[in-house]
């Protein structure tokens, strides 16, 4: 396989958002071609109600659907259905429509979709939502169909105008040609006439071999404004007459406001008002810092509620000793018979509660009025945001305008609407717009957390081959679904997330059983990047390594024996073995670890190489990934997603865990909820495998890959098997060095390691 070009400089474009729908005649269509997009523009305020309806949206040009607008003044605007939170989806979705529309990425403007009751719902999660690596999978066909249908209607308009057959016309870069007569017409010239064309009943799509745009490493549409600072995130919203709110929230889980002494705060310069809801007090100021200063002067006596003595020790004791009958998620073969024969191996794994720690702090700007309500917010669920705001402020959903923004990191946190609900409760109490901004400490301490998990796994191995005869995995955890669905999750019903990433093993094992034991706790929960797969792939891939060691087989070779029936899994495993120099010996104290999984419709293998010093400090030395995600719409984005996901997961595995004492979260900022630093990132090669299969998801894949590859590498370096995270360096320290402080371990790393996207 040949290494192709390196893609390190993403020259992504973006401009102001408000310009999006100021044109008079426009056509809603999808657009992109090789090259840069013309602009990233504001979300479509004027299409907030009726995105696919020309009259309701205020457009007089061609509006074939909710995704594409082409104006008579030459503008081509794509409204992307998913939230852009750094994953590059605005570019990827523009490319999908552009492929069939036959336009260039440099010819289009891209905008984020507004909240809409039906127009932007996707087929997998059945909601207007960005999560679970579903964006490309759900919209790969619909967006291409939108582009193809619009192209056909534009061609039809040109053919009618010229009195020729549509089959005689061709299209290139937004121009329709009739070669026999030498005539041509731009899309902008055809926008008005195209409105009269019937929507095609049959919409042909290109084959993979015909793609011109899809598969190209195009530069992202949102980079330039992010570089210049012109990009608008939720926290950047500025509304005439707006005031700022800084909060004090009850520190304990389930606590409430008791008594508030607010005289000093009200007397502070720039403070306008002090208002409160059940569990929080807001100081309103002319500026954020005026509000923040005033909030620090509040004297609050909290009602610490029923969880004032809650601790991590108690939570883990309850989780480990949870009782009940597990729900069987899947059973294969005669598991009881298989478990009673061969060599029996068992292990227990645990992973902690985790915060999201996105770069952009929680913020919401809201203006509640008697007849309408506007909300400016970074959210992964704009339709749900509209619904919960409607419920709280007492207005119908169509009177709630959700102004979507770029998101400065989602990771699942912006799937939750708790902060929007909080803003709505405060917004009802004032008659002017307020912008609520959480501090970093509030962001971490009042997050909705990734659940903690306790897992028991058992396998029996054939005494001759060492391969597994049976596999039994029982997960004990809470469910996120009662919160996410905003209704109780029935007892006795499986939460698929609890077992995802394990029930769909890439391996051929004759017998197996997968079970979930539900155990709820008072901790507020939410999805976290990688969802259930992040925890389950850690358990499975760590345990597979244990089985390889027990059988005396190299971990890669052991996996290869189990994936002979699975060519896509075998291909990524073979590639990562070769590219990582897996079989090259390392010095003592150094090791390589591997993980392999099939999740979200994609196949991924990762090799992590580490060094562990005498004090137990772990240094990353090299990262190598191979991924088969089906058709890679934009290989550059695939590379970025794998890199970002792996590093996100490694940060959590190395450093992160949320703990509780006296009902309060003990972590508060990046000093005690540490992230990997730039100088700690080693060389990172990503190999994107060629494929004609339907696209798989990418946003969660790298995160799921990361932890087991890391802990397997640590085992190879030290002989210590870690079955929980975050990494406890004291378990890795050599005798006499357990109290030695961790050093700045470099182990021969480059100061500015390269990160490469390599397509084999």
N, C-alpha and C positions, 0 to 999 in steps of 0.2 A: 504493500500500500504506500502511496506517495503522500508526503507531507505537503500541504498547500500553504497558502499565504497566512501570515500572522495578522491578527486583527486586534490591535491594541488601542488605536485612536478612534473612538466612536464620535464622529462629528455629527451629533444629533441636533435637529433643528426644532425650534419652537418660537412662537411670537406671542403677542398678547391674546388673551382669551376673549375679551369683549368684542374684538373685531369679528368673531365667528359668524354672527348672524345679523350684521348690519347691512349686508347687501340686500337689494330689493328682489331681483329675480335669481333664484338659485335652484340647483338640482342636487338632491340628496342621493349620492352614489358613492361607491367605494373607489379609492384611487391609490396607485403606487406603481413605480417602475424602477429600474436601476437608477441610482442617483439619490439625491437628497429630497426630502419632502419640502414643499414650499414653506410650510409653517405649522406650528402647533398653536391653535387658536382657542379662544374661550369656549366654555361649554355653552350649549345652545339655549339661552334663557327663553327665547321666543318659541322653542319647541317643547317646553316643559310639559305642556298639555297637548297631546296629539302629535307625537313625533313623526308619524307616517302620513299625516294629513296635510296637504298643501295649504288649504284654506286656514285651518287652525294654526298652522305654524307661521303664517304670515308670508309665505313664499309664493311667488307667481311664476317661478321657473319650473323645471322638471323635477318632481319629487316622487320617484317610483316607490320608495319605501323609507324606512326609518334610518337608513345608513348612508345615503348618498344625496348630495345636492350639487347641481351644476348650474351656474348662473349665466345669464346672457352677457355678463361683463367678463366672462372667462374664468371665474373662480370655480374650482372643484373642491368640495368639502366632504370629508369622510367623518361621520360621527361613529367613533369606535364604541362598542357596547360594553367593554370592560374597563375597570379602573386601572389607571396607570400609576403603579407604585414602585417604579424602578425596574420592573421586569421586562420592559420593552414591548408590551403588548400593543401599544398604539401603533408602533411601526409594523409589527407582525400582522396585525389585522388589516392595516392599510395595504400591505403587500398582498394579502389574500384577495381582496376586492380588486386591486389593481391588475392582478394577473388576468382576470377575465374581462375587465373593463378596457384593457389595452391602453393604459395611461402610464405616465412616469411618476415615480415618487416625488420627483422634483416639481411636478405639476399640481400637487395636491396640498390642501390644508387639512389638518387633522384636529378633531375636537372630541372631548369626552362627552358621553351620552348623559342627558339629564335623567332624573327619575321618571319612569313611565310605567303605567299599569301593566302593559303587555308587550310593548314594542321590543324591549331588550332582554326579555326572559330567555334563558338558554335551556337547551334540551336535556342536559344531564342533571342539573340541580333544580331546574324548573323555577327559577327566580332570576331577578336581575342581580347577579352576584358574581364576584370575582374571588375564586378560592378553589382549593382542592385540585389544582392543576387541570382545570376543565376548560379554560378559555379557548385555546386553539382546538381542542378536541370537539367542543360543542359548536364552534363557529366556522370550522374549516370548510364545511360544505355550504351552510347558509350564506356566508359572506361572499363566497365565490359565485353562488347562484345569484346574489344581488348584483354583482358586477356583470355577470353574463347577461342577465335579463335587461339591465339598463343599456348595455351595449347593443343588444338586439333591437331595443326600442329606438335607440338613436339611429341605428342603421335603417330601420323601417321608416323613420321620418325622412332621412335623406333619400331613400329609394322612392318614396312617394313624391317627394319634391321634384326628383329628376325623371320620374316615370320609368324607372328601371326595376329589375328584379333585385330583391335584397341579397340574393345569393351571389350577385355580381359585384357586391361592394366589399371592401376590406377596411380595416381600421389599424391605425398606428398612432400612438401618442396623442390621443384625443382628437384625431382627424379621421373622418370617413372619406374613403376614396372610391371613385368609380373609374377604374383604369381604362375601360374601352373608350370612354368619352373624355377622359382627362379631367373630370370634375372632382372637386373636393369640398368638404364643409367641416368646420370645427364643431366640436361638441357644443360650444357656447352659442353658435349660430342655430343649432338644432334644438336647444333646450325647450323653447316654447312649443314647437311642433311635436316634440317627443311626448308631450303630455297627452296628446290625443291617441297615441299608439296603445293597442291592447297589450296587457301584460302577457308575455308568452306562457302558454300552458305547458310546454316542454322546454326545459332549459338545459342545453348541453354544456358539459364542462370539459376542460382540457384534460388530457392524460398527463401523467407525471413527465413523460418524455417531451411534452410540448411546453413545459413551464419555461418562462423567460425571467420572471421575477422571483417566484418561490424557489428557494434553494440558494439564493444569492446572499452573501454576507453584507447586507445593506446597512448603512449608518442610521442611527436612531433619530427620530423626529424631535425628541425632547431635550437633546443635549445642549445645543447652543444657549438656550435661555437659562438652563441650569448652571452653565458655566458663567454666564454674565450676571446671574442673579435676577433676571427678569421673569423667571418662571414663577407661577402663582400656585402655591400650596394653600391648604386651608388656613394655615396660620398667617398667611399674607393678606387675607381678606380685609379690605378697608371700606367701610360703609359710612355715608354721610350721617352725622349725628351719633356715631357709635361711641359707646363707653366700654371700658375694660373691667373685667371681673377677675379677682384673685380669690382663691378658695382656702378655707380651712375645713377639712373633712374628718369625721370621726376616725381615729386611728384603728379602732378595733373592728373586727368582722361582725357585722350585724348590729353595731352600736348606733347611737343617735345623739342629736344635740340636746344638751340639758339646759343650762342657763348660759346666757351670753351677756357679758359686760362690754358694750361697744362705744362708750364715751370717748375713749382715747383714740379709737380708730376713726370715728366721725370727725374728730378735731384735727386729724392729720391733713396736711396740705394736699389738695387735689382729690380728696375723697368726696364722693357725691352721695352715697347711700350704703347701708348695710342691710342685706336681706338674707333670709334663711329658709331652708327646706328641712326635711326630716333628719338628714344625716350630715348636712354641710351648711356652712355660712359663707356668703359671698360679700366681699367688699368691692363696691363699684367706684372706679376712679376715672379721672380725665385721661390718665395714661396707665399703662400696665404697672409701671413702677410705683405710681401713686397708690394704686389698688394693692399692690404687693406689700408696700410699706404699711399701709393701713391694716392689712390682714394680720401682720405680725404683732399689731397692738391689741388685737382682740384677746379678751380674757374669757375663755370658754370652759365650762364644766361639762364634761361629756358623760352621757349615759352609756357605759361600756357594754351593755347588753349581755346576752346569754353566753357569749364566747370569750369572756374576759380572761379566762384561765386556759384557753386553748393553746396547745404547744405542738411542735413537730413530733416530739416523742409520743404524745398521745395519738396523733393522727397516724403515725406509722404502726403503732401497736394495734390500732383498730383495723388498719388495712391488712396487716399480716395475719390477724386472727379473725378475719371476716368469716361469717357463717352463712350457710344457705346452699341451695342446690344450683350448681352452675348451669347455664344455658349452653347446650351443645350447638355450636355454630356450624360444624362440619364434621363428618365422620367418614373414614375410608377404610375398607377392609375389616378384618377381625382384629381390632386393636387390643382386646384383652389377651387373646392368644399370643399375639405378636410381642406384647410387653412382657409376657411370662417366659420368653425364650431369649437366647442370646445373652450378650453382655449388657447389663443395665447401667445407664449413666443418667444422673439427675443433677439439676442445678437450679438455683433461685437467683433471679435478677430483679433489680429495683432501679427506678429512675424517679427523680423528684419533681415537684411542682416547678414550673418555669414561667418567667415573665417574658414579654415580647420585646421590650426595650428598643422600640423603633426610634429612629433618629428624630423625627418630627414629634414633639410632645403633643399630648392630647389637647385639642382645641376645637371649639365650636362657636360660630357667630350666629346669633339668632335675633330676629325682629318679629315679635308677636303683635299683631294688630287685631282689631275687631273683625275684620273681613278677610284677613289672609295672614300667612306666616312665611317668612323667608329664612332658610337655614343655609349657611355657607360652611361646608364641612368636607374633610377628606374621609371618604367612606368606601368600603367594599360592597355595601348593600344599600344603594340609594333608595330603592323602593321600600325596603323595611324602615329606613330612616324616616321616610314620609309617613308611613303608617303609624309608627310609635309617636311621632310628633303630633299627628292628628289626634290620637287618643288622649294625649295629655293636654293640649291647648284647646280641645273641643271644637275643632274645625274639620270639615270634610277633607279627605286626602287631596282632592283636586285643588284645594285652597292652600296646600302646603307646597312651596317651591323649594326643592333641594338643589342648591347650586354646587355641582361637583367640582372637585379640584384635583390636581396632582397630589399624590400621597407620598410623604417622606418616609416610606417604609410601612408596610402593612403587617406581614407575617401572621395574619389572622386577627390581630388586635382590632382592626377596623371592620371585621365581620360583626363585632359586638356593637350594640346600639345603646349601651348603658350610659355612655357619656353624652349622647344626643338626648336621651331621656332626661338626664340631669339638667342639660342646658334648657330644655323645654320647660322644666319645672321652675327654673330661675327666670326664664324669659317671660313667663306669665305674670311675674310680679312687677315688671317695669313697663313703661310705655315708649322705650327707645331701644335701638339695637345694642346688644352687649356681646362682647367677645370674651369668652371664657378660656383661659389658658391654664393648664395644669403645670406644676413644676415637674422636673425630672423625678424628684422624690415621690411625688404623688403618682406619677405615671407608673413607677415600679411598685410602690406599696399598695396602690389601689387598682392594680391591673385585674383582669380576669385571667386566671392562670391555666397553663397546660396541666392536665391532671397528673397526679403521681400514680405510679403503676407498681404492682407486685406480681411477678410472674414465676410460675413453676413449670419447668420443662423436663421431660423424661424421654429417653430414647433407648432402644436396644439395638445392639450391633451384631451382625452376623459374625460368628467366631472365625470364619475363614477369610472373608473379604474385608471385614471391618466396616462395611456399609450399613446404613440404618435399615432395620426391619420395621421399626415402628417409631412414631413421633407423637408425643402428647404435649400440648401447650395449653395451660390454663392461665388466663389473665384476670387479675382482680383490680378493679378501678371504678371510678365514677363515670357517669355519662355526661357529655356536654349537651346532649339533645334536649333535655327539658328547658334549658335556657335558650338554645338556638331556635327551637320550635315555639317557644313561649307557651308551652303547655306540658303537662306531666308526660313522661315517657312510661308507657305501661309496664308494670312488673311482669317479668317472664318473657318480655320481648327483647330480642337481640339488638344491641347497638352495633352495627357492622364495623364502626370505627375501632371498636375494642380489639378486633381480631384482624383487621386489614393489614396486609404486609406479612401475615403468617399463614392465613388460609390459602393464599395464592403463591405458595412456594414455587420457585423455579425448578425444584428438585424432584426426582422420581423416587418417592418413598412408598413402599407397598401399603402400609397401614398408618392411619393417623386419626387423631381427634383433637378438635380445637374447642375450647370452652371459655365462657365469660362468667365470672362471678361479680355481680354488681354490688358495689359498696359506695353509697353516697356519703358526702361530708358537707360541712357548712362552707367550704371554700368555694368562692366564685370561680367558675370555670369558663374556658373558651378554647376554640381551636388554636393551634400553634403550628407554625410552618412545618409541613411534613405530616400533619395530623397523625392518625393511628400508626401509619407506617414508620414514623420516626422512632417510636418506641419498640414496635414489633420487629423491625429489621435489626435493631440492636440486639434484641434477645435471640432471634433466630441465627443471625450470622455469627454472633459470639459463640453460641452453642454448637453450630456446625464446626467452628474451629476447635472446640473442645473434643468433638467426635473425631476430627482429623488427628489430633494429638493422641487420643486414646488408641486409634488404629495404627499409629506410627506412620502416617501418610502426610506428605506435603499438603498444606491447606488448599493451594490452587489445584493440585492434582486430584485431591479428594472431591472438590466441587465439580471438577471436570467429569469425573465418573458418574456424577449424579445428574448431569445435564445433557447427556448424549441425545436425549429425545427432544431437546429444546435448543435448536440451532442459533436463535438470536441471543439467548443467554450465553451459550458457549462461545459465540463470536466475540462478545464484549469481554468475556473472561480471558480468552486467548490474547486479545489485543492488549489488555492491560498488563498481562503477564509479560509479554514481549517488551512493551514500551517502558515499563517500570524497572527493567533489568532484574526481575524477580529472583532469578537464579544466581545472580552475582553475590558472592558471600560478603557479609558485613563484619566489621570489627565488633568485639564484645561491647555491650551497652547500646548497640544500635539494632533496629529491627524493622521489618516490613509486615504490614497486615493488610488483608484483603476483605472486601465485602462484595456481595453479588445479590441483586434482587430484581424482580419485575413488579413494578408498581406504577399506577396512573397510566397504564398503557405503554410504558417505556421499560427498557432493559438497561441496567447500569452496573458497572463494576468500578471499584475504586481501590487503589493501593496507596496507603499512607506509610511513609518512612519516617521514623523518629529516632532521636537519641535521648537516653535517660542518664543523667549524671548521678553522682554518689548521694546527693541530697534528695533525689527523687524528682527533680525538675525535668519536665518533658519539653523537648524542642522538636518542632516540625522541620524535617529536612527536605522532603520532596512529596509532591502529590501528583498522582497520575490517574486520570479517569477515562473510561470509554463508555459511550452512551449510544444506544439505538433507540431513538424516539420516533421511528417511522420517518415520514417526510419531514426534514428539518426546514421549516419555512424560512428562518433566518439563522444560519449556523452561528453567526456572531452572538445572537441572543441566547442560543443554546449553550454556548461556551460560558457566557456571563452568568446564566442561571445555575449551571453546575458549579462554577467557582463560588458564587455568592452563597448558594445553598450549602456547599461543603463547609465553607468558613463559618457560616452561621451555626451549623451543627457542631463544629469543632469548638467554637467558643463556649457553647453550652456544656459540651462534654468535659472540657478542660476546667471550666471555672464556675459554672452557673448552677444554682439551686435556690429555690425560695424556701425559707424556713420561718417558723412562727414561734412566738413567745408571748404569753399573756394576751393572746388574741390579736397580736400585731405582727405584721411582716417585718423581718429583721434586716432585709436588704433595702437600700434606698437610692443608690446612685452607682455610677460606673466604678467607684472605688471598691465597692463590695459586691457588684454584679458586673464582673470584668468581661471585657471583649478582647478578642485577638487584635493585636496592633499591627500596623502595616509592616514594621520591621521584623515581625514574627512570621510573615507569610512566605513560605518557601517557593521555589520554582513549581509551577502548576501546569501540567500538560493536560489538555482535554481533546480527546479523539471523538469526532462525530462520525458514526458509522453510516455509510450510504444505505438507503432503504427506500423502497416504494410503498411500504405499508402506510396505513392511515396514521396521522400524527398522534403521538402520545403526549402526556403532560410533562412539564419540565420544572415548574416552580418548586416542587417539594422533593424532587428526586435526589438532588445532591445532599440535602439535609438528612434524608433517610439513610444515605450511604455512609455518612461520616463517622458516627460514633463507633460502630463495630470495627471498622477498618483501623481506627485509632487504637482501641483497646486491644485488638489482635496484634497490632504492631508493638504495643507496650509489652504484651506477653512475650513476643519474639525477642524483645530486647532484654527482658528482666526475668522471665519465668514466672511472673506474678499475674494471675488471672483476675482482672477487675470485672466484677459483675454489677457494679453500680456506678453512677456518676453523681456529681462531678468527680474527676480524678483526685484521689487522695494520695498526694505525693509521699506521705509518711509510710504508706504501704510499699512504696517503690524504693525508698531510701535504703542504702546499704548500711550495715551495722555501724553504729557510732556516728551516723550522719542524719539521724531522724530529726534532730533539733536545729540543724543547719538551715539558715534562711535560704529560700530559693534564689538562685542567681539569674543573671541575664544570659541565659545559655544560648550560644550561637552555633557551636559545633560546626564551624566551617561554612555557615550560610553566607550567601551573597547579601550585601547591604540593600540592594534593590533588585530582588529576584524578578525574573520575567514571568509573565503569565500568558500562555499561548493557546490559541484555538487552532487545532490541527484536524483537518478532515482527511481521513485515510482514503 
